[in-house]
């Protein structure tokens, strides 16, 4: 279950949404109708995430309230293992880029790492990356600030 979870949960927002959805499901275990487990799973849980939950329920014959509760708690426990990598960039990253970054990170660092994308207009070309207390500034800002523009273009600036 863990690898399929991390294929779906790629960003900090995905992680937070999944936790909220699990809370809704847990509350729905003891309700019927609009707030009931099945209804919440169909209408309030992201489709890819819901499919993972459904597959895990299907593995348990006659999964009742207790079994469903166990599945929810197993997923919650797995989500608490998430590690965060913060990537600060100067633009909004398209989903395709986030997906490529996530795939690249998983290949090199393993699963369970979610991306916290931060937009900061001060970042010029490149990114600032923070992971487990380590920080790297891979933007061009410092390079451009250190560059002697007067020497190149004279007093035109």
N, C-alpha and C positions, 0 to 999 in steps of 0.2 A: 504494500500500500504506500510506503513512504516515497518511492521513486515516482509513482504516478501523481502523488500530491505535489511534489516539487516541479513536475512538468507543468502544472496548472498555476501554482502560486509562485510568481516570479518577482513581484514588487512588494514594497511595504504596504501599498494600498490593497493589493490582493490578499496579503496576510491579514490585515485588519478586517477586511470584508469577510474573509473566511471565518474568523473568530466570531464576528457578529452573527453570521449565518448559523454557526454551530449553536450559539446561545438561543436563537429563535427555534432551532430544531429541538434543543433540549427542553425548552418551555412547551413546545408543541407535543411532546411525548404524552402528556396527560390531558390533552384537549382534543376536542372533535371539531369538525367544521373548518371555518376559515383559518383558525389558529392552530389546527391540528398538524401533526407531523407530516403526513402525506401531502397535504395542501401547501404547507410551508416549503417542503422539498421541491414541489413542482413550480411554485410561483415566486419564492423569495430567495432561493439559492441559485447561484450562478450555474448554468447548465453543465459545464465541464466538471465542476466541483460536485454537483448533485449526482452525476454519473458515477463518480468514484464512490460516493456514499451508497448508492443503490447497488453497485457491484459487491461491496462489502456486506451489505444486508443480505443479498442473494446467496452469499456463501454460507450463511447460517440458516438452516432449515427452520421455518416457522419463527422467524425473528420477532420476538415480542418486545415489549417496552424495555425489559432488562437488557436484552441483547443489543437493542438499538442504542440504549444509554451507554453500554460498554464501547460500542463502535465510536460513538461521539467522543467519549473520553479518550479513546486511543488516538483519534485524530487530533484532539486538543493537545494531548501529550506530545505528539510528533511536532505540532506547530510550535510548541515552546522551545524546541531545539533549534529553531531558525536563527541563523546568524545574518547580520545586516552588513552590506557593503554600501556605503554612500558614494554616489557619483554626482559631483556638482558640475553642471555644464551651463553654457550661456544661452541655450535654446531649449525649446520643448522637443524632447526626443520622440520620434514616431514609434509606434508599437513595433514595427519591423526591426528597428534598431535595438529596442529593449529586448526583444526576443533573441536577436543575435548575441547581444551582450550576455544574456542569461545563459544561453547555450554554451558560449565560450567559457564563462565562469564555471558552469557545472562540469565541463570537460576537464578543466585544470584544477579546480578546488573541491569538487564533489558536490553532492546535492545538499539541500537545506540552507542555501544562501539566497537571500532575497535582496533585491536592489532597491535602494532608496534614492530615487532620482530627484535632485534638487536643482532648480533653475535659479541661476544667479547671473545677472547681466554683466557683472565685473569679469567673468571668465571669458577670455578671448581665445578662441581656437584651442581645443583640447579639453582637459577635465582635471578636476581635483578629486582624488580618490582617498577614502578613509575606510579602513577595515581593522577591527580589533585594536584600536588605539594607534595604529600606524597611519600616517598621512603622507600623501605625495601630491605635489602641485605639478601637473603635466600640461598646464595651459601655457600659452605664449605671452601672457601678461608681463611676467618678469623679464622675459627676453626683450619685449618691445619697449618696456620702460628703461631698460639698461642701454638700449641702443642709442648712439649719439646721432640724433637726427640733424643737429646743426652742422655737423661735419659733412653730411651727405647733401643736404638741400640748402645749406646756408641760412641766412636770416629770414627766409620766407615763412618761418613758423612763428 
